[in-house]
Structures are given as structure tokens and as C-alpha cells.
Amino acid sequence: MSNKNIDNFVHNILSDPDFREGFVASHYSHAENAIISGFPDSLSELTINVLKNTGIHSFYQHQYQAVQACLEGKHIAISTGTASGKSLCFLAPIINSIVNDKNSCSIMLYPTKALCHDQKVQLTNYLDFLYNLSSVQIQCGVYDGDTVREERKRIRENGRIILSNPDMFNIGILPNHTEWSRVFSNLKYVIIDEVHTYRGIFGSHFTNLIRRFKRICHFYGSHPQFILCSATISNINEFSEKLIEEPVTIIDIDTSQKADRHFLVYNPPFVNKELGIRRSYIQESIRLLSYFKETGLQILFFARSRKVVEMVYTYLERKEENLENVRTYRGGYLASTRRITEQEMKKGNIQAVIATNALELGIDIGGIDIVILCGYPGTIAGTRQQSGRAGRRNKTALTIMITTSDPLEQYLANHPDYLFEKSPEQALIEPNNPYILLSHLSSAVFELPFKIDENYGDLSSEQLNFWLNLLQRMNKAKLSSNKYYWISEKYPAEDISMRVADPTQFVLINDGIIIGKIDKQSAFWMAHPGAVYLQEGNIYLVESLNIEKGQIILCLEDPGYYTEHMTKTEVEVIEIIKIENIASSTRFYGKLKVTNIITGFRKLHWVTREILDYGTLDLPPSTLLTTGYWFNISSDIIDDLKKENLWLEDVNKYGKEWENIRQKILIRDEFTCQSCGVSNPPRLEIHHKTPFKLYRNVNHANEFNNLISLCPSCHHEAEAMVKIQSGLSGLSYLLHNLAPLFLMCEKNDIGIHKESIAVFADQAPCILFYDSVPGGIGLSEKLFSHHIQLLKESKKINNECSCTDGCPSCTGAVAENGWGAKSIVKTIIEGLLK
């Protein structure tokens, strides 16, 4: 489609009465001409001829700089925009090394299998031209979990360029390095693509993987160069050097040709402005998708989660739309299903794909016209990556981001310049996280014995010996002749999951057939007994979850609702590492034990989100040893709120007769939960229908018609539904939603907990953040250092929100009694900032 048509289309959608109220920002990037350079003098003539035969007659300036730095023997990191030709920055040096050295080998690492296979197609094209020009035939291949036995042998014995992923590198290549001695002895280049994805737990694992890899290379006498490619992140230099623990030359000026780009922000209009209730962002996203489908443009629709992907497709089905040319794409599908979708999209046989960020990375799926972001992707880098999937091959592109009611997304809707002008976030890793470090050290000892004076990454020999001695006490290693040897029969790499805390995988079974897989952590909240599980437009009801067998049995059935889990959190502070006193608060940082229990689930109407019913669950708790940051609220602030009758977090005092009243209610209700109907559960609780704190008279609050017997799960949910949105809950809601603004992470990567009287915060009201990763990776510590900034931005959001008492865009929805937390939160924040 021509530039003029896209421009007209943008004009039409902005003026369309069905949509114009929702568009709050429009950003236009003009096309830019490329800055061209020639080829470096040290690039061989044959390499240049190969490039010219593939249609490349010159480099962009940043490509020239990258290739020249490689030829000078430097480790480099290329951090430029999407479709800026990063692949050529490493393909040219690889081909050049093959031409100049008949034994030279290279390894190319990609975060996903799909990227490996996609890159092999491009690589094979170059190698075919090399063969036509020189009769030099180079063997390359993808070595991953899907590679058949015969192909694996061919790659090990003859492969000069090996494409793989961190998971296979961990479990298949490094522990079996003797079978790869030819490759390790002649290794010239190691390519690490999509480096920005190696953050958090994944990146912390990956750095240890590189540590193990470098030990093996050193053993075989090679010192390969690293070439890193990344989306734009603000700390690319620091991050790259921490990732590979080597000095890195940065190439971060994008000189490629750029097409016209439109980026629109759509904030769903209000349904009730005073309550801050907006139209459903999912429903509005679907409405925009349906509108665009009629234009014939090719669309990539990004959703934040697997569940939303399936919900969008299900909604479209319920609208009886033609979905023959619409597909879904996410993790958990079989690899063959994903490959078919990629090829059909590339051929133009599919008009729209509804995907998670699994399609965010550089898989070639052809020329996308429009990208729809169903919710903010979570980071600026992710937003730019997803947006960059449109407009490739110099086509004019359009991106529309539909914001949710979350405070962070409302902040972006009101301050869109943050998206376009602010430097992207910093990526964080912590390779010396004890849980991650110990697991990789086990594999490293298995692969090669450790000398007592050896270093490991940035660990000194003294620090390293501490961990190796720990392995010896665990009967996994043994010190002999000044070397630590692996003695356990266990294959340690099997216990490492690069991407999640628990490597256990559950299989999803319907009618005796495996239809997908899911990790244990996700299984408990996505596929618990009674859950509605969605996949490829199909609706399943979970019949059973067998933890011992790792099996989830599904039944193809639409019960007419979907489900959401409910969780209870308990926190114990193990050690306080830092304490800082500020005017009206004390903030802490330390080690924590966090216990999460999924207590039940709610059943919600597909369209209205009305809660139809509840279900109870008996699942084992998950315990997390991690790090956290927390702060208390001073007695001065609370006293001010109490004077105004605004502080409602004190423990209820039900009166002297409460135990007698409680027993009478239990007898009246026949020891049965009056919500879910369960009889004689281990525990029943008495719930005040109208909140106890709204009464000045205890006797009135405790009247029998205001009391009801509920099981713990139903009581927890009832409290959540009718609770007074006091300052503590409202402030924690606001802060949790805003935290990702300071962290390159998903909202779920950092947990939050609040207590009215916290023993670990001087018996004061407290809000606590914690890393949702065993051992922590530095997220909560970074928030600790940004405490004042976090409060200031929270104040800005609360003040700018147009609601009256509180809403999903600031301090959370008001309770059923109409009370909200907006004014209370304002007073607390102002007190904390004095």
C-alpha cells in the first residue's frame, strides 16, 4: 500500500466518530535516507562478491563500523532499530572467516527455536552464493530439541556454522563438549542475537551459560569474538559487558533507511467518568481489529498474555466473524503449528495473527501493514520492537496502542512523549544469584574439573571455592589433587530451566492426545482443576491436575464463563540489609521468605465480567526465598488521617460477645458456606455484609442479618469485593502498577504485599515489593533507590486522574459502598514526601 493510502487511512480513522473520542496521541516519524559507506578494506574480495550477488552493494554506516570492529578482533554490540540490517553485521564477518580459514567455525545463538530456523534460511542463501562463486561448500545447521538424530551427527562432525538456542546449549552441547571438540578448537565468532531478551532470570542464567562456555573454549585453546545484537536499551554498554564479562565496542547509531511511521495511542472512552470506568480495552482492541480486517491490510495483533490471545480469538468467534484468514500464535503450541503460521503469514495467506510477544522478535513473517498493541507491552524497548514489525521493506507503517485502565498505561496515555522521547529502560541481570549460580556451577564441574585457584566470571578463586566446598558438602563434588571433580550420578544440566524458576513441565491432554505443554508455575494458576483453558480458539475445562505425573486432563467444553485465580500471600523477613530513615517513613531492603497460596478461583461472564460463582482449591503452597524493599507509614500521617476518620486499616474489635455471636451464626447457617455451599469445611469464617468499619455501634454491626458464614476462599473474595479502599490498599495498587516504569520488567516480575501492622516495619503499616524470582535479581533493590521518584510519579498520576474517589486508573476501583482511596492516598503521599 502506498504512503498516500496509509496517510489517508490514518486521517480517516482519527476523524471516524466511532473511534475519534478514544485517540489521545498521534506521533509521526518522517522517512529518513540511509547513510551509506563502502566495504572495509580488510573484507576479502570473495566475501564482497558474495554480498553483491545477494543484492548488497554497500553497507549502512553502522554496518561498516560493526564489521570493521569485528575484523579488528573486538567484541561488539549492535544496538539499533528494527529492520536496520543487524544480521549483516555478523553474517559478513562469518563468511569472511570461512573464506580465510578452512577450519573456522561459528556459533549463532537465538533466544527461540523459531528465530534459529528463520535465520538459517537467510544464511543458506549466502552460503549458496559462496558455493556458486568458489565451489566451497559450507555445512550449517540448526541444533535444537527438534533436530533428528542423523542431522545432529552431521552437524557435530561437519558443521561450520551451528545455530542453536540457550536451552540446547545448556543441556545438549556444553555437557557433551568432547563431541564438539572440532568446533570449540576452531571457534571464531559467537553471535548472540536479541540480547535485550536476556534480562532478569533468563539473562542471569545466560551469563552463567557464557561462563561455562568460555571455560570450555579456553580448554580447547580458542578465544572467540562475541557479536551481540540488541534492540535499543539505555545501558547497552554496561549490560553487554556484564552479560559476556568482556570489554565491548558499542555500535548504537542507526544509519539505515527509515520509512514513514504513524503511532497512535487509543485510550478507551469513559463509561462513567466520575468512577473512572472506561470501556474494556480488550473489546475496543477487538473492535479496531474488526475495522482493520475490512481494509484488507495485513495485521499483527499483540496481546500481553496467552490468555488474552485466546480470549480475543474466542470473542471474534462469538461475533461470528470470518476467521479463515486469522490465526493465533503463542508459547505452548506445538512447534509445527507455529511454523505453519509463520510461513502462511509470510506468503500473505493470512491477514491477521493474534500473538503474544513470541512474535516480537525478528522472525520474518513478511510485510506487515498494521500492528495493534492490546495494552502497553510493558517496556519501551518491547513497544518499539513490536511496533517495528510493521513497515518492513520500507513500507509506511501504522501502530495503534490501546491502553488499559492500569495507572501506568493511563500515565502513558496522558504523557505519550515518554514513549517517544525517553531513553529506553535499563536491563537488569544478577548472575551471582545463589540459586542460579549454584545450578550452573554444578554443570560447570560436570563439564570440566575446577582448579582451586581458578576464577569463574567475576568471582575470585576464594569466592568460587566457597561454592565448590558447598557442592562437596552436598556430595556432588570432591576435592582431589587441588581439583574439584563431579561425583554425583545426576546429570546437573537437566535441573536448569533457563526461563522460569521451576523447570518442571506439565503436558496438556485432551481425549488422550497431547495438545501442548505448560510450566509448573503457570499450571497452578492457568490450568488448576475447574479452570477454563483456552487454546487456538478452543475452550477446555480442566478436569484434573496430577502433580506427580505432570499431567493436566482437559475436556473440550464451553461452560459459558472464564476463570481467574485468587491468591493469598504471607511474608517473613529473614535479614534486613539496608535501612534508611526519611522524614515520615523508614525504608528497608532485605532477604525474604514469601509464601503464595492459590486459594480458589472466580467464574466470570465473558462480556460483562460479572462474577457468576466461586470455586475452592487445595493446591500446595509455593515458597520463594528472595529479596524485597518495603517502607512503613509514620504514626504522624496515620494520626492525621484518623482525625479526619479516613484511616480504616486498624484491626477490627468485634466486642466481648463476638465468640457467642459467631457460634450462633455457624449453627444458623448449618456449618455451611453460604456462597459455594461446601459443608463442614476445616474452617468457616463470619463475614460482615456491610463492612464493620462503617458502623460506629458494635451491636449494630453484629446484627444477625448483617452476618454470614463463608469458607476462607469465599471470605477472601467477599472481602476483596466489598472492602473499603483505604489508603494502604489504594497506594499499593498505584505503586505496583507504576513500578515497571522504573524497571525493564513485567508487572508480575515484581510482587507486592501490604500489612496494616507489620512486625518487620516497626509495627507500622507497610507496603512491600519483592522479586518474583528465587534469590532476587535486583528489581526491588532498584526500586529501593528510586523510592522518592516512585512516590512523586504516583502523586502525579493520582492528582491528574479525572475520577472523584478512585478508579482503576489511579488507586483502584471504589468499593460497592462507593468509598474510594483517592483523597487518602493523596494525603499519605504528601506526608511521605515532606
N, C-alpha and C positions, 0 to 999 in steps of 0.2 A: 504494500500500500504506500502511496506517495506521501511525502511530508505534508502536502496541502490537505490531503484527505484526513490524516491524523489530526492536524490542526483544526480542521472544521469539526471533526468529531468531538474534540475536547471542548470547543466553543459550544457545541450543541448540548453536551451533557451538563455543562456548567449553567446553562440557561434553561434546562428542562425543568418545568415546575414540579415534576415528581421527585427530583433529586437536588435541585439547587440549594434548598434550605440547609442541606447537610454538608455541602462543601465549604470548608473553613480555611483552606490554604491551597494555593496553586504555585508551584515552583517550576520555572522553565530554564533548562540548560541549553545554551546555543551550541550548535555544532562547532567543533574545533578541528583545524587542519593538523595533520601529523607533522612532527619534526623528524626529518629523515637524515640518517647517516649511512655511510657505506658499510663495508665489511672490514673487520680488523685485519691488519696485515698478516698477523700470525695464524689466521684461519687458512687451512690448506685449500689449494685450488680445487681439489676434488670435492671437498665439503661445500665450497661455494657453488660448484656446478650442480650438486645435489639440490641445494636450496633454490637455485634458479630454475631447475626443472620442475620444482613444485610450485613455481609462481612467485617466489620470493627474490626480488632483485635488489633489495636494500633492507636495512634494519631501521626500526624506530631508534631514536637516540638512546632511549633507556635500554633497548635490547643490545645495542652496540656496547654500552657501558658494562652491562652484565656479562656479555660474552668475553669482552676484553679482560675483565677482572678474573673470570674463570681461567682464561688462558695464562694469566699471571700467577695462577696457583692459589687464589684467595677463596675462602668460604664466602658465599654471598647470600643475601636475602633480597628478593624482589617483591616489593610491596606496592602494587599498582592496581588500578581498577579492573573490573571485569572486562573481558574481551580486549585486553591490552597486549596480547601476544606473549604472555609469560612462558608458555610452553616452549617457544622457540629459543628462549634464553638458556634452556638446558638441553634441548634437542641438538642444537648446533654444536656445543662442546662435546656431547656424547658421540655424535657422528665423527667429529674431528679426531677424538681419541681413538676411535675404532680404525680410522683411516691411517693414523700414525703408528699404531701399536696393534699388532695382530692378536695379542693376548688380552688387551684391555677389556675390562668388564664394568658394567654399571648396574646399580640397583635403583629402582624407582618406587617410592613408597607413596601410597594414596590412602586416605582415611576410609574409603569404601571399596568394595569389590566392583561396583558399577563404574567408578572412575578408572580403575585399572583396565577394564575391558574397553572402555571408551578411548583411553589414551593409546591402547595398543593399536587401534585402527589407524590413528594418525601416525604413530611410529612406523608401522608396517609400510605405509605409503612412502616415507623417506627411505626406508631400507630397500624397497623395490627399485627406486631410482638409483640408489647406490649400486645395486647389483647390475642394473642395466648399463651403468657408466663404467664399472670397473670389474664386473664378474665376481666381486667379493660378496659372498652370501653370509649374512649375519643371522644367527639364531636368536630369537627373542621369544618371550612367553610370559603368560600370567600364571603365577604360582599362588593359588589360594585354595580355600576349602572345597571349591567346586572342580579343581583340576584333577583329571583322571590319572590313574597310576602311571600309565605309559607316558603321558605327557610330562608328568613330574620327573621321571627318569631322564627324558630327553633334555629338559631344561637344566637339570643338575649337571649333566655330562657335557652339554654343548652350548648352553645359553650364554650369550654375551651381554644381553640386557634382560634383566629379570624385573617384572612388575609384580608387586605384592602389596599387602596391607599390614598394619602393625600386629593384628591378631595372628596372622600366619607367620609373621616374622618371629613373634614371641614363642609360639608353640611348635612350629614346624621347621624353621630354618636355623635359628641360633642354637637350640639344644642339639641339633644334628649337624653342627658346623663341619665335622670331619668329612661329610658327604659333599660339602660345598667348598672344600679347600682350594680348588682351582679358581673359583670366583673370588674368595676372600684374598687369595695371594695376588690377584691381578686387578683388584678393585681400584678404579679411578674416580668415579663420581657416585655420590648418593643423592638422589633427588627426593626432597620432602615437599610434596605439594599440599596446598590448602592448609598452610601452617597455622592459620588463625583458629582452626578447629581443635588444635592441640592445647586447649586451655582447661583449667580445672582438673578434675580427676583423670581425664583422658590424657592431658598433657603431662601431668605428673607421672603417670605410668610411662608415657612415651620417652621422657627424658631418661628414665632408668633403662628403657629398652635400648636407647642410643649408648648409654654407658656400657651395657653388656656387649653391644655390637662393636664398640671401639676396642674393648679388651680383646675380642676375637680377632679383629683386624690386626691389632698390634702383634698378636701371637703368630699370625701368618706373614708379618712383615710389610703390611700395607698401611697407608695413611691417606684414605680417600678424602676428596674435597666434598663438602656439603653445599648443595644448591637448594635454597628454600624459596618457596613461592607462597605469597600470602595476600589476602585482602588487606585493605588499609586498616592498621591499628596504630594507636598513638605511641606505643612503646615497642615498636618493631625491633629496634636495636637491642635493647635490654632483654626483651623476650626471646629473640633468636639466639642470643649468646647464652642465655640460661637454658634454653632447650637443648642445644648441642654442646654447650660448655667449651666453646671455641670463639676466638675473635671473628667477627662477621662484618663484611662490607655491605652497606645498605644501598639499594637502588630503589628510590621511592618517588621519583618524578615521572609521572605518566605522560609520555610524549606521543601516544597513539592517536589515531583519528577518532573523533567522537561525533556521534550523530545528535540530532535534536532530541531532547528528552523532556517529557512532561511528568511531573509528580504531583498528584492531587491528594489532599487529606480530607476524608469524609467522616464527619462526626455525626452519628445518628441523631436526628432531631429529638427534642423533648416530647415525651408523652405527658409528663407533669413536671413543670419547671420548678415549682416550689419544693417538691420532693426529690428533684434531681433525677427523675426516672426517664431514661431515653429508650428509643426503640431498640430491639435486640440487634446487636452488631452482627450476629450470625444471619438473622433474617434479612438485614439490609445488605449484607455481602451476597447472599443468595439472589436478592432482587437485582443487584448490579450485575452479577454473573449472568442471570437470565437475560437481562437487557443486552449485554455484550454478545451473547450467543447468537442473537438475531442478526448481528452485523456480519457474521462470517469470519471475524478476526480470530486468530489463534490465541488462546488464553491459558496462562498458568496461574492457578489459584492456590495460594499458600495458606495453610491453616497452622495454628500453633501446636496442635496435638493430634495424635492418631484418632482420638475420639471425635474431634471436630471434623476431621476429614470424612469420617463415616457418617456423622450427623448431617453434614451438608449434602452428601450424596443421597441420603435417605429422605431428607426434606425435598430434594428435587424430584425424587421418585413419587413422593406423596402428592406433588403438584402435577403429576402425570406428564412431565416434560419428556421430550425425546432424548434419551441418554445414550443412543447408539454411538455417538462420537465423543462421549465423556468417559474418562477413566479416573480411578483413584490410585494413589501411589504413596506408600509409606513403608517404614520398617515393620517387620513381622510377616510380610508377604513372602511367598516363595520366590527365589531368585529368578526363576523362569518367567514368572508373572511380571516382575519389574522390567526384565529385559524386553519383553514384548511391547510393553507400554512405551518404553524409551524409543524403540525402533518405529513404532506406529506414529508417535508424535513427530519424529524426525522426518518421516515420509509425508506428513501432512494428512494422514488418515484420521487423526484425532483432532478435534477442535479445542477441547479443554481437558486439562488434567488438574485434579484436586489433590494436592500433595502436602506432606509435611516438609520440613527443611531438608529431607533426604534428597530433594531435587535442587537444593540451594547451591550445591557445589557445581563444578564445571562440566557436568555431563552434557554432551552435545545432543540436544533434542530439537535442533533446527531453529528457525527464525520465529520467535515468539513476538506477537504484537503488543499484548497487554499482560501485565502482572497485577493481580489483585491480592492484596495482603489483608487477610481476615484477622485483624488485630496486629498490633506492633510486634515485630519478630523478636523483640527482647533486647537487641543491641543495635547500635547504629551500623556496625560492621555487617551484621546479619541483614539489616534493612537494605543496605547498599548492594550486598551480594544478591539478594532475592530480586530487587529492582533491576539489577544488571542482567538478569536472564532475558529481559525484553530488549529488543532493538539491536540484537547482534547482527553482524554483517552490515553495519552502518545504516540500519533501518531506524526510522523515527520510532520512539518508544513511548509508551504510556504506562505509568504505575499509579494505582489508586490504593491508598491505605485506609481501611475502615477501622476507626478506633473503638475500643471497648469503653466501658464506664470506669475502668480502673483509674485511680488517681494519676499514675504515671502516664497513661495514654491521654488522659484529659490535659495533663501538663503539656504534652507534645502537641495536642490539638490547639492549645492556646499559645504555645511558644514553638511554632513549627521551625523557626530558624535554628533551633537546637539540632534538628535533623540534618540541616543542610550546611551549617556553618561550623558547628562544634567538631573538634577533633574526635575521632572515634575513641572508644574506651580502651583501657589497658587490659591485656590478657594476663591472667594470674596462674601460676603453677607452683607447686611445692613438692619437688621430687624427693625431699627428705622426710616427707610424711611417713611416720614409722610403719604403718600398715603396708603402704605401697613399697617402701624401701626394703623391708624385710622379705617380702614375697619375691622381689626381683633379685635380691642378694642370694636367696636360695637357688634361683635359677642360674645365677652367675657362677656360684660354687659348683653346681652340677656341670656347667659347661666347661669350666677351667678352674683348677685349684687356685686359691688365693695365697700369695706370699705374705708373710707377716708385715713386711714393710711396704706393701702395695697401697696405692690410693684408689679411690672409687669416686669418680666425679669430683665434687668439691669437698668430699670427705677426706680428712687426713688419715694416715695409717692408724693413728691412735683411735680416732673415731670409728674407723672401719672395724678394728679389732674388737671393739665393744659389741658390735652387732654379730660379728662372726663367733665370738665367745657365747653369745646368746643362742645362736644356732647349735653350737656344740652342747650347751646345757639342754637343748631340746632334742638331743640325739639325732640331729640331722647332719651335722658336720663333725669332723675330727681333726685336731691339730697334730701333724706328724712331720718331723724334719723341716720345721719352720714353714709349713704349708697347711692350709685348711682344705680338707677333702670332703666331698659329699658322700655320706654313708647311708642315707635313708633309701629305702626301696621305692619311695614315692617319686613320681615324675613331677617336679615342682611347677613347671610352666602351666600344667593343667589347672592349677588353682588360681591362676591370674586371670582376672577379667579386666580388660583394658578400659572398658567404658562404664561399668557400673560397679558398685561396691561388692555385690554378691554375684559370682559367675554362674550360679545355678540357672538353668533354662528349663522352662515348662513347655510341654507340647500341647497344642490345642487340637482336640479330636472331635470330629463330628461324623456320626454314622460310621465309626471305625476308621476314618481317614484323617491323617494329619493335615490340617489346613494352615498351620503357621506355628510360630514359637513366640514366647514372651519371657522376659527375665523375671526372677522370683519377686523382686521388689515391686514391679509393676503388676504382677499377677494378683497380689493381695488386694490391690485397690481397683484393678480393672476387671479382674475375672474371678472374683470371690463367688461362693455359692449364692445364687439368686441374682447375680449381676446380669445386666443386658450387655452383651458384647457385640460390637459392630465390625464387619469386615466386608469390603468390596460391595457395599450396598445390601448385604445380607444381615439379618438381625437374629442373633442367637441368645438363648437363655442358658446361663451356666448351671448345669445340673450338679456338678461336683468338682472339688479341687483336692486332688490327692497329693499331699506334700511329699510323702515318702517316694512315690513313683514318679513325681514330677509331671503329672497328667491333669489336664483340665478337660472335662467332658462337656460338650456343648450340644444343645438341641436347637435345630432351626425352627424358631418360633418368635412371633412378634406379639409381646404381651400388651402392647399399646402404651408403653411408657419407656423411659430410660432411667438409669440409676446413677446415684452419686454416693460415694462412701463417706463415713463420718469417723473422725479420729480424735483420740484423747492423748495428750502429751504430758509427761512428767519429767522434771529436770532435777538433777543433782549436781552440784558444783564439786568437782574433785580438787581443783587447785586454782587459786587466784594468782595470775601472773602480773597483771598491771592494775593499779588503782590511780585514778585522777579525780581530785575534788574540784568542782566548779561551783559557781555561786549558789545555785539552787538544786544541785544534784551531785551524785558521785557516779562515775562510770567505771566499769570493771572489764577486764579481759582475762579469760582463763580456760581451763580444761573442764569439760562437762561430760556427764552421762545423761543421754536423752533417751527416754523410752516412749515409743509411739505404739498405741493400740488402736486398731481399726475395730470400733465398737459396733458398727451397724451401717445401714445404708438407707437412703430415701429413694422413693419412686416418684418420678416427676413426669408431668404431662409433656408431650413432645413440643407443643407450641406455646402454651401458656406458662410452662414451668411450675404449674401448681403442684404442690406436694400431695400425692394421692395416698401414700401409705409409707410405712417404715418396715425395715427388716433388721433382725439382730444377727450378730456374727460372733463366732467363738474361734478367733484366729490367734496364733501365738504372737506375743509382742515382739517388736523389733527394738533392739538396744543399740545405741550409737554412742561410741566414745569419740568426742570431737572437741572443737574449740568454739567459744562464743564470746559475745560482747553484750553487756547489759548495763542499764543505768536505772537509778531509782528517782523517785519524785519526792522532793523535800516536804517536811511537815508544814512549812510555811505556805506552800502552794495549796496543800490539802486543806489547811485551816481556812484559807481564803475561799475555797470552793464550798466548804461546809457552811460557812457563814451565809452563803447565798443558796444553800440547800441544793448544791449541784453535785457534790461528791457522793456517789452511790455504790462504792466498792467495799464498804465495811461488811464484815461477816454478820449475817442475819442473827438476831437474838429473838427466837420464837416464843419465849415466855416459859414460866415454870411448868405449865400444864402440857407442854408440847408432846412429851412422850405418850401421855394418855390419849391425847387427840390423835396422834399418829396411829396408835393401835386401833382406835375406833374406826378410822378411815380404812385401814387394811381389812378389818372384819367386814365393814360395809361393802368394800369392793371385792370381797371373797378372795383376797390374796392373789388378785389377777391384774395384770397390766391393762389399764383401760384404753390403751392405744393399740398395741399389737395383739392383745388377747392371750399372751403367754401366762399360764397358770403356775403358781408356786415357783417362780424363778429363784435363784440363790439369794437375790436381794431385790427388794422393792423400795422405791423412794416416793415421798409425798411432794407433790408439786402444787404451788400456788398459781391458779389460773390467772388471776390479776396479781402482778408482782408484789411481793411482800413489802418492798421498799416504798411502794406508792401509798401505803397506809400509815397514818400517824397513830392509830389504835391497834395494838396487837390482837385484841379479841376480834375486831372486825376482819383483820387479815386472815385469821384462823377459823372463820366460819366454815361449816362443813361444805356448803355449796361452792366454796372457793378452792376446795382441796380435792386432789385426785391421785390415785395410785398409779405409778409408772415404773417400768423396769429401767435400769440405768441408761440403756441406749435411748429409749424414748424420752426419758427425762432430759438427757443431754440435748436432744434435738428440740424438745419443747422450750428449754431454757434459751437455746440459740434463736428460736423464733420470736419469743416474747420479751427477751431480756431488754433491759433499759440500756441504750447505747451510751454508757458512761464514758468518762474521759479516757480510761485505760484501754478499753476495747476500741474506741474510736481512734485514738492515737496510734495504737499498734497496727490497726488496719491501714492507716495512712502511711506510716513508716515502712511497713512491709512492702506495700505496693511501690513505694518510691525508691527503695534500696537499689534495685537494678540500675537506676540512673547513675550510680557511682561504681557499679561492678559490671564486668563483662560476663554476666551470668543470667540464667533463667531465674524467675521468681522462686521456683521450687528448689533451687540450689541452696537457698538460704532459708532456714526455718525461723519461726518466731513464736514466742511464748510470753504470757503475761501472768503475773500473780499480784493479788491485792496486798498480801503480806508475805514478802519473800525473805526467808531466813538468810539467803545468800546476798541480800542487799540491805542489810541493817534493819530488817523487819519493816521495810518501807514498800510501797507499791513499786513494781518493777516491770520493765519491758526488756526482753532478752532476745537477741539474734544468735543463731548457731549455724555453722556449716553443715549441710546435709550430706557430709562425706566423712567416713571414719578418719579420725586424726586431724581433720581440718585441712584446708588448702589456702588459708589466708583471707577468705572473704570477710568474715566477721572482724578480723583484725584491721582490715582496711576500713570497714565501717566505724570501728572504734576511733580511727584517726580522722574520720570525716564527720564526727558527731555533730559539731556545730553547723556545718554545711547542710547536713541531712535535716536538722531541725529548721533551718532557715527556708529551705525549699519546701518543707512541709507547711510552714506558716504561709508561704506564698500561695500554695495550692488551696489551702483552707480558706484564705481570705478572698481569692479570686472566684471560687465556686459560687454559682448563682443561686444555689439552693438555700432554703431557710434554716433547716435544723440539722442537716447532714444527709448525705446521699452516697450512692456507690462511687461517685467521682471524688469524694473527699474522705469523710470519716466513716463511711459505710451507711447502708440503708437504715432509716429510722425504724424503731420497733413498732409493733402493732398498736401500741398505745399512743403512737405519734411522737414519742420522745426521740431526740437525736443528740449527737455529741458535739456538734459543730462549735457552739459557744464555749463548751467546757474545754475542748481541745485547744481552742484559741487561747484561753486563759492559761492552760498548762504550758503551752509552748512559749508564750510570752514570759512566764515565770522561769522556765528553763533557760531562756536566752538572756535574762537580766545579768 
